[in-house]
């Protein structure tokens, strides 16, 4: 997937997870600083149920588009990771997000924040 296609997919998914009340959404552009992935999309949720709903929205969008992916943490949803290779989606409950502080770890990455709706 091209970087532009990855960015477009990320924006589409941001819109869909905002509709499910994911909050504090941040997109980190790792394309110039990492060989692992093009983007990290980080979001917060307020409960285990909401974490699973957001993960389901992401995986359904990826399935419909024929994008390969894997999911980790679905059974213990304080942090669910959906890896579609060009985008890694991190769905955190706030305390876990604060503990791991991925935004600080990748602080040199260009960052875009998406306001809560």
C-alpha positions in Angstrom: 0.0 0.0 0.0 1.3 3.4 -0.9 1.9 6.0 1.8 -0.9 8.1 0.3 -3.3 5.2 0.3 -2.3 4.4 3.9 -3.1 8.0 4.9 -6.5 7.9 3.1 -7.4 4.7 4.9 -6.3 6.2 8.2 -8.6 9.2 7.7 -11.5 7.0 6.7 -11.1 4.9 9.9 -10.7 8.0 12.0 -14.1 9.2 10.9 -15.6 5.8 11.7 -14.1 5.5 15.1 -15.0 9.0 16.0 -18.6 8.0 15.4 -18.1 5.3 18.1 -16.8 8.0 20.5 -13.1 7.1 20.4 -11.3 10.2 21.7 -8.0 11.9 21.8 -7.1 10.6 18.4 -3.5 11.1 17.2 -2.0 10.1 13.9 1.8 9.8 14.0 3.6 9.7 10.6 6.4 7.2 11.0 7.1 6.8 7.2 10.4 8.8 7.3 11.7 7.5 10.6 10.7 3.8 10.8 10.8 0.7 8.6 8.1 -0.9 10.7 5.0 1.0 9.5 3.9 4.2 7.9 1.5 5.4 10.6 0.5 4.8 14.2 -3.1 5.8 14.9 -3.6 6.1 18.6 -7.0 6.6 20.3 -8.6 6.4 23.7 -11.8 4.7 24.9 -13.5 4.6 28.2 -14.4 1.0 28.7 -13.6 -2.6 27.7 -16.8 -2.7 25.6 -16.0 0.5 23.8 -12.4 -0.8 23.1 -13.9 -3.9 21.4 -16.4 -1.9 19.4 -13.7 0.4 18.1 -11.5 -2.6 17.2 -14.4 -4.2 15.4 -15.0 -1.1 13.4 -11.4 -1.0 12.3 -11.2 -4.7 11.5 -14.5 -4.6 9.5 -13.2 -1.7 7.4 -9.9 -3.5 6.8 -11.8 -6.7 5.8 -14.1 -4.8 3.4 -11.0 -3.3 1.7 -9.2 -6.6 1.5 -6.3 -5.4 3.8 -4.5 -8.1 5.8 -4.3 -7.5 9.5 -3.8 -9.1 12.9 -5.2 -8.2 16.3 -3.7 -8.4 19.7 -5.2 -7.7 23.1 -8.9 -8.3 22.2 -9.4 -10.6 25.2 -7.8 -8.0 27.6 -9.0 -4.7 26.1 -7.0 -2.2 28.1 -4.9 -1.9 24.9 -6.0 -3.4 21.7 -3.5 -3.3 18.8 -4.7 -3.8 15.2 -1.7 -4.2 12.8 -2.5 -3.7 9.1 1.2 -3.4 8.4 1.1 0.1 6.9 -1.0 1.4 9.8 -0.8 0.2 13.4 -3.9 1.1 15.4 -3.6 1.5 19.2 -6.8 1.5 21.2 -6.1 2.5 24.8 -7.9 3.0 28.0 -6.6 6.3 29.3 -4.4 5.0 32.2 -2.7 2.5 30.0 -2.1 5.1 27.2 -0.6 7.4 29.8 1.7 4.6 31.1 3.1 3.6 27.7 3.2 7.1 26.3 3.7 6.1 22.7 3.4 9.7 21.6 6.4 10.6 23.7 8.3 7.5 22.6 7.8 8.6 18.9 8.1 12.3 19.7 10.1 13.1 16.6 7.3 11.8 14.3 5.1 14.4 12.6 1.8 14.4 14.6 -1.7 15.3 13.7 -4.5 15.5 16.3 -8.2 15.0 15.5 -10.7 16.8 17.8 -13.3 14.8 19.6 -16.7 15.0 18.0 
